[in-house]
Amino acid sequence: MQYDNQELKDSPIESPSPSVGEARVWRSIKENLLILVIALGLALLIRAFVAEPRFIPSDSMIPTLQLGDRLVVEKVSYAFHPPETGDIIVFEPPTQLQIQGYAKDQAFIKRVIGEPGEIVSVANGKVYINDKPLKEDYIAESPDYRWGPKRVPENQVFVMGDNRNNSNDSHIWGFLPTENIIGRAWFRFWPFDRIGFVTKD
């Protein structure tokens, strides 16, 4: 079968109709929006249930944490075990602090010192747990006040700042309900010269 070369050369090449091109563009936009929504949803889920960044707004945890440090707070471990002595926790202010004017979402950060059932006291510049002095190499200075002895109630903990004489903590406002705990300070990502995991020591 023979064709007329001139006829072939002059025949226009068909291109997709504008409607087909527009459909492809809209499909691409929809896919990108879906990916964005999924990513945002995952980020919100992770922040709500797994981990979230936090900023240290005061010097109450000096020398362990400095004003302006940025931390990752993990929220998973306390679903499997209760807070332990030495853990550095972030928490919502209890009722006593909210009465003083602190907002419910104004997070605090302190160290767990006393667990439920333990007797806590502060005397002679030392913290005592069940009448035994607590070894604390991480504090800025020894506490210059007396407190207790008092037994930590069930489902509550006794918390203190490492900067003992400049910390609004349990020795002022009492025990912290464990339900107020947001999570455990896990990793410092800023500043870069002190990046690393937050330990109990």
C-alpha positions in Angstrom: 0.0 0.0 0.0 1.4 3.4 -1.0 1.0 6.8 0.6 1.4 10.3 -0.7 4.6 11.7 1.0 3.3 15.2 0.6 0.1 14.3 2.3 1.9 12.7 5.3 4.3 15.7 5.6 1.5 18.2 5.7 -0.8 16.3 8.1 -0.8 18.0 11.5 0.3 16.0 14.6 -2.6 15.7 17.0 -1.9 17.1 20.5 -3.8 16.3 23.7 -6.9 18.4 24.1 -6.7 21.2 26.7 -9.2 19.3 28.8 -6.8 16.3 29.1 -3.9 18.6 30.1 -5.9 20.4 32.7 -7.0 17.0 34.2 -3.4 16.0 34.5 -2.5 19.2 36.3 -5.5 19.0 38.7 -4.6 15.3 39.4 -1.0 16.3 40.3 -2.2 19.1 42.5 -4.6 16.8 44.3 -1.9 14.2 44.9 0.5 16.8 46.3 -2.2 18.2 48.6 -3.0 14.7 49.8 0.7 14.1 50.5 0.8 17.4 52.4 -2.3 16.5 54.5 -0.9 13.1 55.3 2.5 14.5 56.3 0.8 17.2 58.5 -1.4 14.5 60.1 1.6 12.3 60.9 3.4 15.3 62.3 0.5 16.1 64.6 0.1 12.5 65.7 3.8 12.3 66.5 3.7 15.5 68.4 0.6 14.4 70.3 1.6 10.9 71.2 5.3 10.3 70.5 7.6 13.3 70.9 7.6 17.1 70.6 10.2 19.9 70.8 10.4 22.1 73.9 12.3 25.3 74.8 13.8 25.9 78.3 12.4 29.2 79.5 14.2 29.6 82.8 17.4 28.8 84.7 15.8 26.5 87.3 17.5 23.4 85.8 21.1 24.9 85.7 23.7 23.4 85.4 22.0 20.4 83.7 19.9 22.5 81.3 20.6 26.1 80.3 18.2 28.9 79.5 17.4 28.6 75.8 18.2 25.0 75.4 15.9 23.1 72.9 14.9 19.6 73.8 13.0 16.7 72.3 10.5 15.4 74.9 9.4 11.8 74.4 6.0 10.7 75.5 6.1 6.9 75.0 8.0 5.4 77.9 5.6 6.4 80.6 2.9 4.4 78.9 4.9 1.3 80.0 6.4 2.3 83.3 6.0 5.2 85.9 8.4 8.1 86.2 11.6 7.2 88.1 13.9 9.1 90.4 16.3 11.2 88.3 14.1 11.5 85.3 13.8 15.1 84.0 10.2 15.6 83.1 8.1 18.2 81.4 4.6 18.7 82.8 1.5 20.9 82.9 1.3 23.1 86.1 -0.8 21.5 88.8 -3.8 23.2 90.3 -1.7 25.0 92.9 0.2 26.8 90.2 -2.8 27.5 88.0 -4.4 29.2 91.0 -1.3 31.4 91.2 -1.9 32.5 87.6 0.1 30.1 85.5 -1.7 29.0 82.3 -2.5 25.3 81.9 -0.4 25.0 78.8 2.6 26.7 80.4 4.9 23.7 80.7 7.4 23.3 83.5 10.5 21.1 83.6 12.0 19.6 86.8 13.7 16.4 88.0 11.8 13.6 89.7 13.2 13.2 93.2 10.5 11.3 95.2 8.3 8.4 93.9 5.0 7.4 95.4 5.3 6.0 98.9 8.8 7.4 99.6 9.4 9.9 102.4 11.1 13.1 101.3 12.8 15.7 103.4 15.3 18.5 102.9 17.6 19.4 105.8 21.2 20.5 106.3 21.8 21.2 102.7 20.7 17.7 101.5 17.7 15.9 100.2 16.8 12.7 102.0 14.7 9.8 100.6 13.5 7.5 103.3 16.1 9.1 105.7 19.0 8.4 103.3 20.8 11.3 101.7 20.4 11.5 97.9 23.7 11.6 96.0 23.3 14.6 93.7 26.4 15.6 91.6 24.2 17.5 89.1 22.9 20.4 91.3 24.1 24.0 91.1 24.3 24.3 94.9 22.9 22.7 98.1 19.4 23.8 99.1 19.4 26.5 101.8 16.0 25.6 103.2 14.2 22.8 105.1 11.2 20.8 104.0 9.4 17.8 105.2 9.5 15.0 106.0 6.5 14.1 103.9 5.4 10.9 102.2 4.7 11.1 98.5 1.1 10.2 97.8 0.0 7.6 95.3 -0.1 8.7 91.7 2.1 11.7 92.5 5.8 12.6 92.5 8.0 15.1 94.2 10.0 17.2 91.7 12.8 19.7 92.2 14.9 21.9 89.9 18.7 21.3 89.8 19.2 25.0 90.6 17.8 24.3 94.0 17.7 27.8 95.4 16.1 29.3 92.3 13.4 26.8 91.4 9.6 27.0 91.7 9.1 23.3 92.5 7.5 20.8 94.9 9.1 22.3 98.0 7.0 25.4 97.3 3.7 24.1 95.8 3.6 20.4 96.8 3.4 17.1 94.9 2.9 16.7 91.2 0.1 14.5 89.9 1.5 12.0 87.4 -1.4 12.8 85.1 0.1 16.2 84.5 3.3 14.8 83.1 3.7 15.4 79.3 6.9 13.4 78.9 10.6 12.9 79.6 13.4 15.2 78.4 15.2 12.9 76.0 17.5 14.8 73.6 19.0 18.3 73.4 19.3 19.4 69.8 20.3 23.1 70.4 22.8 24.6 70.9 25.0 22.4 68.7 28.0 22.6 71.0 26.0 20.7 73.7 23.9 18.5 71.5 23.2 15.0 73.0 21.0 12.8 75.1 19.7 14.1 78.4 20.7 11.7 81.1 19.9 11.3 84.8 23.4 12.0 86.0 
